[in-house]
């Protein structure tokens, strides 16, 4: 069975959340697929065959929709098949899959030479205006974060602004494993397109899991990683859809 795009988007780049009725680029949403035995499973890479239903809600909103039966009803209308079985741990499965997708993207950019690690290398790139996205491990020191944030502002001629790196909800140990390097405390993306690719997967993950209570919030927490990229190409924010289109799916 082939993918079915929304009728108002012949390119297939826009999808509509079955719970909120909002439209957004597919990169900003999470695809749900139906297994042969009727179980709903996350397909965050949008690779599974057959029809898929898309959601753009947070984990808390999804859990509420599951509890109230709204997700099951929306999926039943979307898939138009037999019984739809929703795993009890679907929100956790989605969160894990989104984390994995983000770490895999960082690992790929590392292998292709589009990112740097190590405070000295990042500071050099930042001060020379070659840094497009700055990320910190959740357990990075505040002093180190501030130093690199300031170097990034200097390199972008934005001293005194709120430009700063984004604290990730994972530790340096997890980042080191993902990148295949030792002691990854800070990450700098030095290629603009790579920074945009990372920001897309990161924004989707962070939007779903919600604020991490252990992290220092960004100056503009509602904007996400895309807003932190030097001269970003665009944030891809969702666009409100008409109420009668909320049940559409791919």
JOFEN-V161781 format. One record per backbone hydrogen bond with DSSP energy under -0.5 kcal/mol. CO is the residue of the C=O (numbers start at 0). NH is the residue of the N-H. Records with the same first field share a line. If there is no record, write none. Layout:
CO->NH + NH
This chain:
0->49
2->4
5->8
8->11
12->25
13->5
14->23
16->20
21->16
22->238
23->14
24->27
25->28
29->54
30->42
31->52
32->34 + 40
34->37
37->84
38->34
39->86
40->32
42->45
50->33
51->249
52->31
53->17
54->29
57->61
58->62
59->63
60->64
61->65
62->66
63->67
64->69 + 70
65->68
68->72
69->73
70->74
71->75
72->76
73->77
74->78
75->79
82->84
83->85
84->39 + 86
86->89
88->92
89->93
90->94
91->95
92->96
93->97
94->98
95->99
96->100
97->101
98->102
99->103
100->104
101->105
102->106
103->107
104->108
105->109
106->110
107->111
108->113 + 114
109->112
113->189 + 190
115->187
117->121
118->122
119->123
120->124
121->125
122->126
123->127
124->129 + 130
125->128
131->229
132->188
133->165
134->186
135->167
136->139
140->144
141->145
142->146
143->147
144->148
145->149
146->150
147->151
148->152
149->153
150->154
151->155
152->157
153->156
157->160
164->166
165->135 + 167
169->137
170->174
171->175 + 183
172->176
173->177
174->178
175->179 + 180
182->184
184->136
185->117
186->134
187->115 + 189
188->131 + 132
190->194
191->195
192->196
193->197
194->198
195->199
196->200
197->201
198->202
199->203
200->204
201->205
202->206
203->207
204->208
205->209
207->58
210->212
211->214
214->216
217->220
219->222 + 223
222->226
223->226
224->227 + 228
225->228
228->231
238->22
241->244
242->245
244->247
249->3
